[in-house]
């Protein structure tokens, strides 16, 4: 008699597919809501650059459909941000089977922390790093040089930076899950602190414009998050040990 149960790998792939489809639908709904405000949303996204441009200067688009596609991409990014809590919820459901049953009650905390850290990292980049970075780039203008930033290139740069800051700020959440899985420990993070600080400054140099102020503004919060991750890993490791002994 043949078993109706699917092989573990196929079952897992089916679960991943289901979570991806649901996340995509949520992002699509967010996109539909945000599209009507796409022009205003792009104005907000472009404000840090526009605020540092000389009076009268504007962003330009060099092909007829360019602005249309930028508005669509803006709405898509906004839709993803709107759907972020639900997307994080789906991610949690993917990893939750590996946790103990009593730990599944942490779902609300996970969704809240993940969303706050991601949005907080993006806002940090927007309000703190962007003004200094764009001011640095525009400083190359002179009597015979004039910056004519393209909307599509600016959009790509700004969104990459926003998502980079958002994902980097997820470090404490990653530390929690890796510690619960037994992959990471607080002692390991302490031992590798000096290498982590070096890596943080390398990441800051890669993600920010090549000026010391922007790199410092990026590196300091990351070092704080690293220390918080050590504490989280310590607590998570203790809970894992207690759960195994229970």
ZICORPE-V641219 format. One line per field, one symbol per residue. phi: phi as a letter, one per 20 degrees, with the letter a starting at -180 (. if undefined). burial: # if it has 24 or more other ideal C-beta (glycine too) atoms within 12 Angstrom, else .. A space follows every 10 residues. Layout:
# ZICORPE-V641219
phi=???
burial=???
This chain:
# ZICORPE-V641219
phi=.eeeffggff ffffffffff ffffffffff ffffffdfff fffffeggff fdeggnfcfc cdcgegfgff ffffffffff ffeggfffff ffffeggeef gfeffegfff ffffffffff ffffffedeg gfffffffff fbfdccfcfe ffffggfffg fffffffffe gfffffffff eneccfffff fegfffffff ffffffedff cffffffeff ffffffffff ffffffffff ffffef
burial=.......... ........#. ..#..##..# #..##..#.. ##.###.### .##.....#. ......#..# ########## ########## ######..#. ..#..#...# #.###.#### ##.###.### ########.. ......#.#. ##.##.###. ########## ########## ...###..#. .....#...# #.##..###. ...##.###. ###.###### .###.##..# ......
